[in-house]
């Protein structure tokens, strides 16, 4: 039984060992059910993920890292958790409804700590007709031994590489061990899913995301050099410029984009995406709202306060 992974819990590199089957909560703050806050047709992901109608994005509650700058802090930080625990049957219905409304894929956001329950839900959904690709949208703080269980159900990995600098990992991600975890798991992920396109739609593959931290451009150059050496012919790169200071909520400086472009040219990285800099935080989600994002970014399908929403 895959449920045994909950007790003692070893689902993430924290290895907290909590007996979640007895009702105790792990570091992630969740038990054994599927805890989630929102399901939307998300048009703000990378183009081959969002496609024409949007990615069927499911936001889970709880997190194995709880980064200080997290844009989804309402879901990841225990003091502010939003969301409810849903039955496997309801999770299946949500997946099928997203597909019915034209979702390009099912995009599972931050689900590491719920892998056994998600495997059961996706397996049941596929038995009932779910046929679109499955995206694993993760911080990168993973264990290969655990991903092996869910890998057969995953088509696309949308995986973070936040930093290779232990100081930055300790300051922003709460643990210098993030570096060991992510550099161990990404090579395995890239090997599992060679890139496959259907026109402009990504059917299989890996997109590696890097969030640039203002004032830490040297760390970004280190990440880009690492990507260029190991993965640029086997995965796509997505550079994110949406860092928001957790203390004063200021947006990044505009000269960051120029620096990133220079680095990409230096390392001859051509296949991927770079986010435009914005000078406000209007795009930040608010999961207390039925539509957590601005209307141009998403169409809500299910919300933790309201359940299913109109088609």
Helices and strands as residue ranges (DSSP letters): G 2-5, G 20-22, E 34-42, H 47-50, E 55-60, H 73-76, G 78-80, E 84-86, H 88-100, E 105-109, G 112-114, H 115-127, E 133-138, H 144-150, G 151-153, E 156-160, H 166-172, H 177-192, E 196-198, E 201-211, H 217-230, E 236-240, H 255-266, E 272-274, E 298-303, E 307-308
